[in-house]
Amino acid sequence: MKQEQINLRKKVLPWPGDVIANLYTAYREPFVYGEKFVELIFESYRAYLAGCPRASIITAGEALFRILCFKVAEELCKNGDITINKRKLILSKDNVEHLFYLYEHITYDEILSIIKQKKMYSVDFIKQMYTVKGLRNYAAHGEFPILDEWDPDDPRPKDQFLALIDGEIEIPEGYRFHSSRKSKEWFTFACRDYNCSSLKGLSVENRYAVIQLALVFNIISKISN
């Protein structure tokens, strides 16, 4: 039974070897964050296969954090010092610790605030990053938000609505949830937009593990190009 469950999880979310290899090649130098990422994301995927969704979600969040640190370290090198006003901390390109071990000096919120402030990516793309952080926090506290089924094509025209009633078409699989305790907005996830198949054979926590990993895989596939 255990092997059947592992095979099911692999089928739902395959390991994206090419994406991981591309990122490792692009981010292994000069700051070695690529190696840290690969170590953590592989650990996360193994935890997911083993049926340990909370550990998988937390570790995937930490893996993405390392890559975001790499991007901010790059920003430091290109455009000079960055000030974190709340702590009166100045990140300096002349400080080796800030370049190579930024994750020891900065929080997830701070790294995302810098990325948002510098407009390094689109608003929707940064929202995915915040969602990864939010799911990591949920998993760390052992509580997850309600996972609501959602129709990616809603609202539909009348002819499609009638076709649904007649059973001629099906609603594409999608979910929505609040990405943090403070957020009142829904974060939406359509399976067809990510490299995963149906989540319906999984528990809620394992569905969240798939969503977390799928988001991380999607983010790194785009920032490593």
Secondary structure, 3 states (H helix, E strand, C coil): CHHHHHHHHHHHCCCCHHHHHHHHHHHCCCCCHHHHHHHHHHHHHHHHHCCCHHHHHHHHHHHHHHHHHHHHHHHHHHHCCEEECCCCEEECCCCHHHHHCHHHCCCHHHHHHHHHHCCCCCHHHHHHHHHHHHHHHHHHHCCCCCCEECCCCCCCCHHHHHHHHCCCCCCCCEEEEECCCCCCCEEEEEHHHCCCCCCCCCCHHHHHHHHHHHHHHHHHHHHCC
